[in-house]
Amino acid sequence: MNWQLFTAFLLITGVLILVPGPIVTLVVATSAARGVRAGLATVAGTTAGNVVLLAMIASGLSLILAHALYWFDILRFAGAAYLVWLGIQAWRGAGGVASTPSGDHVHFGRGFLVALSNPKTIAFFSAFLPQFVDPGLPVARQLVVMCAVSALLASISDSAWALLAGLEPGSCSRRAPASSAGFPGSH
C-alpha cells in the first residue's frame, strides 16, 4: 500500500462522508421519526448497499458507469424519486399514526436502495478511486482495503447521525401526548 496515496484517499473520503447527502437525510429522518433502532437498521441497509456498490465499482464496473451516462442518470433520478416518495410518505403521515410497515427489514431495505442509488458515492468512487491506486502494487488488494475502509467510515458516521437524531430531546421519537389543538408537545 502506498501510504501517501492512502492518506490522501482517507482525507478526501473523510470529507465526502462528512458532507450530508441522501443517506444521511434518510438516516436522520428515520431516526427522528422512528427512533435509534430504526435509524441503525437503516444504517445497516446503507452499509450493505455501499459495500455492494463499492464492490461493483472496484470490480471494474466503473468503466461501464463512466461510459453509460444514460444509466447513471436513470439510477440518479430513480434514487431522487425514491427519496421524494419517502418524503411525501413521511409528510402525509406526520402527526398521525403510521400506517406503513416499520419493521427493521423495511428500514434496512430503504437504506439499501438509497445507498445503491446514491449519486455522490457512484460519481466519487467511479471517478476518483482509480487515482489513488498505485499501479506498481497489487491493485485488487488496494481496492479491497480502500473500499472496506470507506464502508467502515461511512457506517460509523451514519451510526453517529442515527444516534444523534434518535436521542435528541426534541426528536419525534419521543413524542409528547397531543394537546387538544392536535400539535405534539404543545401543552
Phi and psi restraints in degrees (value plus and minus 20) as a CYANA .aco file:
   2 ASN   PHI    -101.9   -61.9
   2 ASN   PSI      89.9   129.9
   3 TRP   PHI     -89.9   -49.9
   3 TRP   PSI     -49.0    -9.0
   4 GLN   PHI     -87.4   -47.4
   4 GLN   PSI     -65.5   -25.5
   5 LEU   PHI     -84.9   -44.9
   5 LEU   PSI     -60.9   -20.9
   6 PHE   PHI     -85.7   -45.7
   6 PHE   PSI     -59.7   -19.7
   7 THR   PHI     -83.3   -43.3
   7 THR   PSI     -64.6   -24.6
   8 ALA   PHI     -81.4   -41.4
   8 ALA   PSI     -61.8   -21.8
   9 PHE   PHI     -80.6   -40.6
   9 PHE   PSI     -64.5   -24.5
  10 LEU   PHI     -82.0   -42.0
  10 LEU   PSI     -62.1   -22.1
  11 LEU   PHI     -83.9   -43.9
  11 LEU   PSI     -66.6   -26.6
  12 ILE   PHI     -88.5   -48.5
  12 ILE   PSI     -59.6   -19.6
  13 THR   PHI     -83.8   -43.8
  13 THR   PSI     -60.5   -20.5
  14 GLY   PHI     -79.8   -39.8
  14 GLY   PSI     -63.0   -23.0
  15 VAL   PHI     -83.8   -43.8
  15 VAL   PSI     -64.7   -24.7
  16 LEU   PHI     -79.2   -39.2
  16 LEU   PSI     -63.1   -23.1
  17 ILE   PHI     -89.1   -49.1
  17 ILE   PSI     -55.2   -15.2
  18 LEU   PHI     -96.3   -56.3
  18 LEU   PSI     -40.3    -0.3
  19 VAL   PHI    -102.3   -62.3
  19 VAL   PSI      94.8   134.8
  20 PRO   PHI     -81.2   -41.2
  20 PRO   PSI     122.8   162.8
  21 GLY   PHI    -160.3  -120.3
  21 GLY   PSI    -176.6  -136.6
  22 PRO   PHI     -79.9   -39.9
  22 PRO   PSI     -56.5   -16.5
  23 ILE   PHI     -87.9   -47.9
  23 ILE   PSI     -66.7   -26.7
  24 VAL   PHI     -82.8   -42.8
  24 VAL   PSI     -59.3   -19.3
  25 THR   PHI     -78.8   -38.8
  25 THR   PSI     -67.3   -27.3
  26 LEU   PHI     -84.7   -44.7
  26 LEU   PSI     -64.2   -24.2
  27 VAL   PHI     -83.0   -43.0
  27 VAL   PSI     -66.4   -26.4
  28 VAL   PHI     -85.2   -45.2
  28 VAL   PSI     -64.7   -24.7
  29 ALA   PHI     -82.2   -42.2
  29 ALA   PSI     -62.8   -22.8
  30 THR   PHI     -86.3   -46.3
  30 THR   PSI     -65.1   -25.1
  31 SER   PHI     -84.9   -44.9
  31 SER   PSI     -61.3   -21.3
  32 ALA   PHI     -87.1   -47.1
  32 ALA   PSI     -56.8   -16.8
  33 ALA   PHI    -107.2   -67.2
  33 ALA   PSI     -54.2   -14.2
  34 ARG   PHI    -138.2   -98.2
  34 ARG   PSI     -29.5    10.5
  35 GLY   PHI      83.1   123.1
  35 GLY   PSI     153.2   193.2
  36 VAL   PHI     -81.7   -41.7
  36 VAL   PSI     -63.7   -23.7
  37 ARG   PHI     -78.1   -38.1
  37 ARG   PSI     -65.6   -25.6
  38 ALA   PHI     -84.9   -44.9
  38 ALA   PSI     -59.2   -19.2
  39 GLY   PHI     -83.2   -43.2
  39 GLY   PSI     -61.8   -21.8
  40 LEU   PHI     -91.1   -51.1
  40 LEU   PSI     -51.1   -11.1
  41 ALA   PHI     -85.0   -45.0
  41 ALA   PSI     -57.9   -17.9
  42 THR   PHI     -84.3   -44.3
  42 THR   PSI     -61.9   -21.9
  43 VAL   PHI     -81.8   -41.8
  43 VAL   PSI     -59.8   -19.8
  44 ALA   PHI     -79.9   -39.9
  44 ALA   PSI     -61.1   -21.1
  45 GLY   PHI     -86.7   -46.7
  45 GLY   PSI     -63.7   -23.7
  46 THR   PHI     -86.2   -46.2
  46 THR   PSI     -55.9   -15.9
  47 THR   PHI     -85.4   -45.4
  47 THR   PSI     -65.5   -25.5
  48 ALA   PHI     -81.6   -41.6
  48 ALA   PSI     -62.5   -22.5
  49 GLY   PHI     -83.2   -43.2
  49 GLY   PSI     -61.6   -21.6
  50 ASN   PHI     -82.9   -42.9
  50 ASN   PSI     -61.9   -21.9
  51 VAL   PHI     -81.8   -41.8
  51 VAL   PSI     -65.3   -25.3
  52 VAL   PHI     -82.6   -42.6
  52 VAL   PSI     -67.3   -27.3
  53 LEU   PHI     -82.4   -42.4
  53 LEU   PSI     -65.1   -25.1
  54 LEU   PHI     -86.3   -46.3
  54 LEU   PSI     -56.9   -16.9
  55 ALA   PHI     -84.7   -44.7
  55 ALA   PSI     -60.1   -20.1
  56 MET   PHI     -84.4   -44.4
  56 MET   PSI     -62.9   -22.9
  57 ILE   PHI     -85.4   -45.4
  57 ILE   PSI     -66.2   -26.2
  58 ALA   PHI     -86.9   -46.9
  58 ALA   PSI     -44.8    -4.8
  59 SER   PHI     -99.3   -59.3
  59 SER   PSI     -20.4    19.6
  60 GLY   PHI      91.2   131.2
  60 GLY   PSI     -19.3    20.7
  61 LEU   PHI     -93.8   -53.8
  61 LEU   PSI     -30.2     9.8
  62 SER   PHI     -81.2   -41.2
  62 SER   PSI     -54.7   -14.7
  63 LEU   PHI     -83.6   -43.6
  63 LEU   PSI     -62.7   -22.7
  64 ILE   PHI     -85.8   -45.8
  64 ILE   PSI     -64.8   -24.8
  65 LEU   PHI     -83.8   -43.8
  65 LEU   PSI     -56.7   -16.7
  66 ALA   PHI     -85.8   -45.8
  66 ALA   PSI     -49.7    -9.7
  67 HIS   PHI    -119.9   -79.9
  67 HIS   PSI     -19.9    20.1
  68 ALA   PHI    -140.5  -100.5
  68 ALA   PSI      42.2    82.2
  69 LEU   PHI     -77.0   -37.0
  69 LEU   PSI     -55.7   -15.7
  70 TYR   PHI     -78.5   -38.5
  70 TYR   PSI     -68.8   -28.8
  71 TRP   PHI     -88.5   -48.5
  71 TRP   PSI     -54.4   -14.4
  72 PHE   PHI     -82.6   -42.6
  72 PHE   PSI     -64.7   -24.7
  73 ASP   PHI     -83.2   -43.2
  73 ASP   PSI     -62.0   -22.0
  74 ILE   PHI     -80.9   -40.9
  74 ILE   PSI     -66.5   -26.5
  75 LEU   PHI     -82.9   -42.9
  75 LEU   PSI     -62.3   -22.3
  76 ARG   PHI     -83.6   -43.6
  76 ARG   PSI     -67.0   -27.0
  77 PHE   PHI     -90.1   -50.1
  77 PHE   PSI     -53.6   -13.6
  78 ALA   PHI     -84.0   -44.0
  78 ALA   PSI     -62.1   -22.1
  79 GLY   PHI     -84.5   -44.5
  79 GLY   PSI     -61.7   -21.7
  80 ALA   PHI     -84.8   -44.8
  80 ALA   PSI     -62.8   -22.8
  81 ALA   PHI     -82.2   -42.2
  81 ALA   PSI     -59.9   -19.9
  82 TYR   PHI     -83.4   -43.4
  82 TYR   PSI     -62.1   -22.1
  83 LEU   PHI     -85.2   -45.2
  83 LEU   PSI     -59.5   -19.5
  84 VAL   PHI     -82.2   -42.2
  84 VAL   PSI     -64.7   -24.7
  85 TRP   PHI     -79.3   -39.3
  85 TRP   PSI     -64.6   -24.6
  86 LEU   PHI     -81.8   -41.8
  86 LEU   PSI     -60.6   -20.6
  87 GLY   PHI     -83.2   -43.2
  87 GLY   PSI     -62.9   -22.9
  88 ILE   PHI     -83.8   -43.8
  88 ILE   PSI     -62.9   -22.9
  89 GLN   PHI     -80.8   -40.8
  89 GLN   PSI     -62.7   -22.7
  90 ALA   PHI     -86.4   -46.4
  90 ALA   PSI     -60.8   -20.8
  91 TRP   PHI     -85.6   -45.6
  91 TRP   PSI     -63.6   -23.6
  92 ARG   PHI     -85.3   -45.3
  92 ARG   PSI     -50.4   -10.4
  93 GLY   PHI    -113.8   -73.8
  93 GLY   PSI     -21.1    18.9
  94 ALA   PHI     -83.3   -43.3
  94 ALA   PSI     111.2   151.2
  95 GLY   PHI      62.1   102.1
  95 GLY   PSI     -25.7    14.3
  96 GLY   PHI    -138.2   -98.2
  96 GLY   PSI    -197.6  -157.6
  97 VAL   PHI    -102.0   -62.0
  97 VAL   PSI     111.8   151.8
  98 ALA   PHI     -88.2   -48.2
  98 ALA   PSI     110.6   150.6
  99 SER   PHI    -123.3   -83.3
  99 SER   PSI     -27.4    12.6
 100 THR   PHI    -108.0   -68.0
 100 THR   PSI     130.8   170.8
 101 PRO   PHI     -81.8   -41.8
 101 PRO   PSI     124.5   164.5
 102 SER   PHI    -152.4  -112.4
 102 SER   PSI       6.7    46.7
 103 GLY   PHI     -89.4   -49.4
 103 GLY   PSI     144.7   184.7
 104 ASP   PHI     -76.9   -36.9
 104 ASP   PSI     -55.0   -15.0
 105 HIS   PHI     -84.6   -44.6
 105 HIS   PSI     -52.1   -12.1
 106 VAL   PHI     -88.6   -48.6
 106 VAL   PSI     -65.3   -25.3
 107 HIS   PHI     -86.7   -46.7
 107 HIS   PSI     -59.7   -19.7
 108 PHE   PHI     -80.3   -40.3
 108 PHE   PSI     -68.0   -28.0
 109 GLY   PHI     -81.8   -41.8
 109 GLY   PSI     -62.8   -22.8
 110 ARG   PHI     -81.8   -41.8
 110 ARG   PSI     -65.0   -25.0
 111 GLY   PHI     -81.5   -41.5
 111 GLY   PSI     -61.6   -21.6
 112 PHE   PHI     -81.4   -41.4
 112 PHE   PSI     -67.3   -27.3
 113 LEU   PHI     -85.3   -45.3
 113 LEU   PSI     -61.5   -21.5
 114 VAL   PHI     -85.5   -45.5
 114 VAL   PSI     -60.7   -20.7
 115 ALA   PHI     -84.1   -44.1
 115 ALA   PSI     -61.5   -21.5
 116 LEU   PHI     -86.5   -46.5
 116 LEU   PSI     -46.8    -6.8
 117 SER   PHI    -125.9   -85.9
 117 SER   PSI      -5.4    34.6
 118 ASN   PHI     -94.3   -54.3
 118 ASN   PSI      89.3   129.3
 119 PRO   PHI     -84.3   -44.3
 119 PRO   PSI     -50.1   -10.1
 120 LYS   PHI     -82.9   -42.9
 120 LYS   PSI     -65.5   -25.5
 121 THR   PHI     -88.5   -48.5
 121 THR   PSI     -64.7   -24.7
 122 ILE   PHI     -79.8   -39.8
 122 ILE   PSI     -70.3   -30.3
 123 ALA   PHI     -85.0   -45.0
 123 ALA   PSI     -66.9   -26.9
 124 PHE   PHI     -82.8   -42.8
 124 PHE   PSI     -73.4   -33.4
 125 PHE   PHI     -93.5   -53.5
 125 PHE   PSI     -50.0   -10.0
 126 SER   PHI     -89.3   -49.3
 126 SER   PSI     -60.7   -20.7
 127 ALA   PHI    -106.0   -66.0
 127 ALA   PSI     -57.3   -17.3
 128 PHE   PHI    -125.5   -85.5
 128 PHE   PSI     -43.0    -3.0
 129 LEU   PHI     -74.1   -34.1
 129 LEU   PSI     -66.6   -26.6
 130 PRO   PHI     -81.3   -41.3
 130 PRO   PSI     -45.3    -5.3
 131 GLN   PHI     -89.5   -49.5
 131 GLN   PSI     -37.7     2.3
 132 PHE   PHI    -121.8   -81.8
 132 PHE   PSI     -12.3    27.7
 133 VAL   PHI    -114.8   -74.8
 133 VAL   PSI     108.2   148.2
 134 ASP   PHI    -106.4   -66.4
 134 ASP   PSI      92.8   132.8
 135 PRO   PHI     -85.1   -45.1
 135 PRO   PSI     -35.4     4.6
 136 GLY   PHI    -102.2   -62.2
 136 GLY   PSI     -25.6    14.4
 137 LEU   PHI    -138.2   -98.2
 137 LEU   PSI     143.5   183.5
 138 PRO   PHI     -77.4   -37.4
 138 PRO   PSI      96.7   136.7
 139 VAL   PHI     -87.2   -47.2
 139 VAL   PSI     -65.7   -25.7
 140 ALA   PHI     -78.5   -38.5
 140 ALA   PSI     -63.7   -23.7
 141 ARG   PHI     -84.0   -44.0
 141 ARG   PSI     -60.6   -20.6
 142 GLN   PHI     -82.5   -42.5
 142 GLN   PSI     -64.1   -24.1
 143 LEU   PHI     -83.9   -43.9
 143 LEU   PSI     -62.1   -22.1
 144 VAL   PHI     -81.1   -41.1
 144 VAL   PSI     -65.2   -25.2
 145 VAL   PHI     -84.4   -44.4
 145 VAL   PSI     -66.6   -26.6
 146 MET   PHI     -84.2   -44.2
 146 MET   PSI     -61.6   -21.6
 147 CYS   PHI     -88.2   -48.2
 147 CYS   PSI     -60.8   -20.8
 148 ALA   PHI     -85.0   -45.0
 148 ALA   PSI     -63.9   -23.9
 149 VAL   PHI     -84.8   -44.8
 149 VAL   PSI     -60.9   -20.9
 150 SER   PHI     -82.2   -42.2
 150 SER   PSI     -66.1   -26.1
 151 ALA   PHI     -83.6   -43.6
 151 ALA   PSI     -60.8   -20.8
 152 LEU   PHI     -84.0   -44.0
 152 LEU   PSI     -67.0   -27.0
 153 LEU   PHI     -83.3   -43.3
 153 LEU   PSI     -61.2   -21.2
 154 ALA   PHI     -84.4   -44.4
 154 ALA   PSI     -60.3   -20.3
 155 SER   PHI     -83.8   -43.8
 155 SER   PSI     -61.7   -21.7
 156 ILE   PHI     -85.0   -45.0
 156 ILE   PSI     -66.5   -26.5
 157 SER   PHI     -82.5   -42.5
 157 SER   PSI     -66.6   -26.6
 158 ASP   PHI     -84.2   -44.2
 158 ASP   PSI     -56.8   -16.8
 159 SER   PHI     -84.6   -44.6
 159 SER   PSI     -59.6   -19.6
 160 ALA   PHI     -82.9   -42.9
 160 ALA   PSI     -62.6   -22.6
 161 TRP   PHI     -80.6   -40.6
 161 TRP   PSI     -63.5   -23.5
 162 ALA   PHI     -82.2   -42.2
 162 ALA   PSI     -64.9   -24.9
 163 LEU   PHI     -84.7   -44.7
 163 LEU   PSI     -64.9   -24.9
 164 LEU   PHI     -83.9   -43.9
 164 LEU   PSI     -63.4   -23.4
 165 ALA   PHI     -90.1   -50.1
 165 ALA   PSI     -56.4   -16.4
 166 GLY   PHI    -100.5   -60.5
 166 GLY   PSI     -43.4    -3.4
 167 LEU   PHI    -121.4   -81.4
 167 LEU   PSI     -25.7    14.3
 168 GLU   PHI     -78.5   -38.5
 168 GLU   PSI     109.0   149.0
 169 PRO   PHI     -75.9   -35.9
 169 PRO   PSI     -52.0   -12.0
 170 GLY   PHI    -114.6   -74.6
 170 GLY   PSI      -9.4    30.6
 171 SER   PHI     -91.9   -51.9
 171 SER   PSI     141.4   181.4
 172 CYS   PHI     -89.8   -49.8
 172 CYS   PSI     -35.4     4.6
 173 SER   PHI     -92.0   -52.0
 173 SER   PSI     -35.7     4.3
 174 ARG   PHI    -138.2   -98.2
 174 ARG   PSI      44.4    84.4
 175 ARG   PHI     -87.7   -47.7
 175 ARG   PSI     114.0   154.0
 176 ALA   PHI    -102.5   -62.5
 176 ALA   PSI     135.6   175.6
 177 PRO   PHI     -77.8   -37.8
 177 PRO   PSI     123.8   163.8
 178 ALA   PHI     -89.8   -49.8
 178 ALA   PSI     121.1   161.1
 179 SER   PHI    -102.4   -62.4
 179 SER   PSI    -198.5  -158.5
 180 SER   PHI     -86.0   -46.0
 180 SER   PSI     -43.6    -3.6
 181 ALA   PHI     -97.9   -57.9
 181 ALA   PSI     -31.9     8.1
 182 GLY   PHI      69.2   109.2
 182 GLY   PSI     -12.1    27.9
 183 PHE   PHI    -121.3   -81.3
 183 PHE   PSI     107.6   147.6
 184 PRO   PHI     -81.2   -41.2
 184 PRO   PSI     114.0   154.0
 185 GLY   PHI      58.0    98.0
 185 GLY   PSI     -11.4    28.6
 186 SER   PHI    -122.2   -82.2
 186 SER   PSI      52.0    92.0
